[in-house]
Amino acid sequence: MTIVIALAPVLVAISLTLLGCGDPAKKSSVNVPTAVIAPNVSMPMIAFGTMTMSNKGCAVKDAVQQWLQLGGRHVDMSLLYKTLPDAGAGIKASGLPRNELFLTTKIEGPIGYNKTIDQIRNDLESVGVDYFDLLLIHWPCPNFSDFPNKCGARGREERLDTWRGLEFLKSEKKVRALGISNYNQEQVQELLDAGFQPAVNQIQWHLGYHNDTFNEEMKRMGVHLEAWASLAGPTESHNIPGVGLGDERLKAVAKKYNASTAQVALQWSVKKGVTPVTASCSKDHVIGDLNAFEVNLSDADMKYLDSLEDNSTMAIVV
């Protein structure tokens, strides 16, 4: 079933199809909702991150393989993480057909038309696949020292030139959908004004750091939000407060639903229409994450969870 929500002047389609329950192209043993991010492109609303620091205690190859074999289908990658071959090895070892997977990767900033094309050709070879499902520009600033976004309007021409490279790759069927990461509203509008439509904007978003007004603006612009640091893990290096999984307030909500705190945090994000990126070496944690969508948070608890942002502490990694 698909519900189309009219948000003038664009239409945003949100698919309520569950993986394994009506989408034969992406069979899975778990029920994960999907979002329609572009024509004929449905994205599973939970992704597995492939940063080494997010998978402490195991090899990325083993973590990706486990994620896929336990029912996950969405893998989030980047050249920056230096794990593309490892992620590719995990994908291959899973034994799953390519058309059952959703693979995201990223261009390392606004690097220009030619470098964009060259990077993705190399990245496809590194991962061992013929195409990516989603390609993002990882950050909007020409200089990485401005990460995640300290450049504002500077770098406009580089961003647009890079996007043209993305469009070429899509025309060559090397990618299915195009997006951005860490872009502010003005930078998204910059693309729209040039006639380009990003499907996704991956930003920092979690219980301790979220902007509902920005989310609504992205929906109005036809852009689906995706969340890095969705469990507030790798946020300390950016001096951003987070609500840790050991937070007593979060534990109290989880207890009401006989759920883990991670499940509550992930479902809170998804109920807001934001796709979380998570990661774990633990089999139990992965199973829990993939079953987070069985937690039916009440409106009152959603409002309460929203309020934790005002009193959040530095992230506690559990």
N, C-alpha and C positions, 0 to 999 in steps of 0.2 A: 504494500500500500504506500502511496506517495501523497503527501500533503503539500500543496503549493501555497505559500504564504505571500500575499501581495504586499510589498513594501515599496510604494512608489518612490522613484520611477522605475524600479527594477522588480523582477520576480526572483525570489530565492526559493529553491526547491529543497525540501528536507525529506529524505527517504526514511521511512520507518521499517523498511525491510530488515530482517534480522539475518545475519550470516548463518547459513545452515537451515534457514526457515523460509526459503522463497527466492534465494539468489543462487541458482545452480552454478553460475560462473565462479563463485567464491565459497565453496562448501567448507563448513567448519563444524566442529562439535560443540561450539559455544555460541551464545546469542549476543552478538555485537551489533548495535545499530550502525547504519551507514548514512552518510550525507552525500547528496548529489551536488558535486562541486562544479561540474561542467557537463555539457551535453554528453550523455552516455558514459559518464565517469562517476562511479559511486565509491566513496572513500570510507573504509572502516573507521569508526569513531574511537579507536584507541590504537596508538602506535608504539612500537618498541624502539627506543633510542640506542644508538650504537657507539656512544662515547665510551672510552675506556673507563673514565672516572665514574660513569653511571653503572658500570658492571664490575665493581670491585669484587675480587674473589673468584673470578672465572674468566675464561677466554671469550672474546666477543663472538667467535665462531660458535662455541658451545651454547652461549646465551641465545643467539639468534635461532639456532637449530631447535633448542628447547621451546622457545616461544612459538615457533611455527608448528611443531609437533604437538603442542598442547592446545592448539586452536587459534593462536594469533595469526593474523594475515598481513598486517601493516608493519613495515619496517622503515625506520627513519634513518637516513645516512647522510654523510657529508665528507668531502675530501679533507676538510679541516680536521676531522676526527682521526685521520690516518688509519682507518679500520675498514676501508672498502673491500680489500681482498678477503679479510676475515669475515665480514658480513656475507660476501658472496659465497664463501666456503660453507657457512652455516645454512644459507639458502639452498645450496646444492645438496648438502647432507640431509636436509629435511625430506627430500624426495618428493616434494610437492610440485605439481605442474605450474609453470609460470603464470598461467591465466587465473590461478587461484590466489595470487599474491597481489599486494599493493605496495609498490616500492617508491619511496620518496628519496630524492637527493637534492643537493644544493650547489649553486654556483657561488664561488667565494667572493662575494661582493660584486659591485658594478665594474666588471673587468673588461667590458667591451664585447663587441660582436664576434670577432674572430677568436678571441681567447675562450669565450663561452662555448662556442662550437667545438673547439679543440679539447676543452676540458671534458665535456660530456662524452665525446667519442672515446677518450681515454678511460673515463669512469665506467662506461658500459663494459669495456674490456676488463677492467679491474674486478667488477662485480660478476661478470660472466653472464650478462643478459643482453637482449637485443633492444630493450626499451625500458624507460622508467615511466611510472604512472603519474608522478608529480615532480616537477622541477621548480625549486625556489631560488630566488636571489637571497643569499644568506643574510646580508645586511645591506643597508642603503648607502653607506659612506665609502668613498674611494679609499680612504685610509683606515686600516683595521684598528688603529689607535683610537678611532672614534666609535668603536663598538660599544653598545649595540646601535646607538643612533645619536650622535652628537653633532651631525653636520647640517641638519635642517635642509634648506634649499640647495646648499652646495652639492655638486655632483649630479645635477639634473641630467646633463647631456650624457654622462657616463651611464646613468641608470637607464635612460631611454635606449641608448645604443646596445646595452646588454640585453634589454628586453627584446629587441629585434632579433638578437641571436637566439633567444628562447623561442620566438615565433618560427624562426627557420627550422629549428630542431623539431618543433611540433609538426611542421609541414612535411618533414622527412620521416615522420612517425617514429622518432626516437624518444618522444615524450607524449603523454596523453593530455596533461593539464599543466597549467603554468601558474606560479604564484610568487610570493615574496615572504620575507621574514624580517621582523623588527622595524617595519615601516610605520611611520605615523600617518595620521589622516591626510595631511597635506601632500605627503609623498605618494599615497594611494591616489589621491585626486589628480596628481601630476600624470600618472599613467592613464587614468580615465580620460583626461583632457586630450591626451595624445591618441586616443582611440584604442587603448589596450585595456583588457579586462582581466585582472588577476583573479584566480579562483580561491586562493587561500592566502592568509597572512599569519605566519607562525610567530607568536610573541611570547614573552614571559607572562604567565597567567597562573595563579594558584590562589589558595584561600587567603594568603597574606598579602596578595598583590594582584588586584584585578580592577578593571574599569568597565562597568556595565554600559556607560554611555558610549564608550569607544566600540564595544561589541555591537550595540544597536546601530551605530553609524556604519560599521563594516557590513552588517546585514543589509542596510539601506543601499550600500554601494555594490551589493552582490558578491561580497567577499566573506568566505567562511574562516572563522578564527580557529587556529590550532595553538596548543599550549606547550611551550617548553618549560621545564622545571615545574611540571604540573603537581608534583608532590613536595615542592619547595626544597628539593635536595641540593642542586648545585647553585644556590642563590647567594651564599655568603660572599663569594668573590666579587659580586656586584653590589655588595652592601645593601641588599634588599631584604627586608624582614620577611619571615615566613612562618606559617603555622605548622609546626613539626608533627609527625605522625604520633608522637608520644604526648601531644598536648592534651591535658585533662578535659578540656571543653570538647575537643573532637572525640575523645574516647567516650564521653558521656552520650554523645549522639550515636556513635557506632553501636554502643551497647543496646540502645533502644531497638535497633534493627538486627541484632545478632550478626553484625558485620564487622569487618576490620576498618580501621581508620583510613587506610588507603582506599578501600572500596567506597567509603563515604565521600572522600575528596574527589575521586575520579567521577563518581556519579553526579556530584554537585556540578562539576565542569560540564559534563555531557548534557545535563538538564538545562544548562544555559546555552547549549548549542555550540560548545567549544570542544574540539577534539584534543584529548590529553595525550602527551607522549610520556611514557613511563619506561622503566627498565629494572631488571632484577636478575640475579643469578639463582635465586631461590625458586625451586619448583612450586612450593606452596604459595609463595607470593605471586608468581605468574598466574597460577590457577585462580587465586583470589582476585587479581586485577581483571582477568578475563570474564569473571562472573560478577563484576561490580554492578552490572546493569540490572541485576535482579533486585537491587536495593531501591525501593520506591520511596524516596525522600518526600516528606510532606512539605507543603508550601511554608508552613511555620518553621520547619527545620532549615529549609533553603534560606529563608530570611535570616535566621539565626547564624547560619554558616557565613552568610554575607558579612555579618557584623564582626566576625572575628578579625577581619582585616584591620580594624581600628586599634586592636589590642595585641597584634601579633608580635612575636619575639623572633630572634634570629633562628634560622632554620635548624632543626634537629634532624639529622639523618639517621633513620632507624632501619 
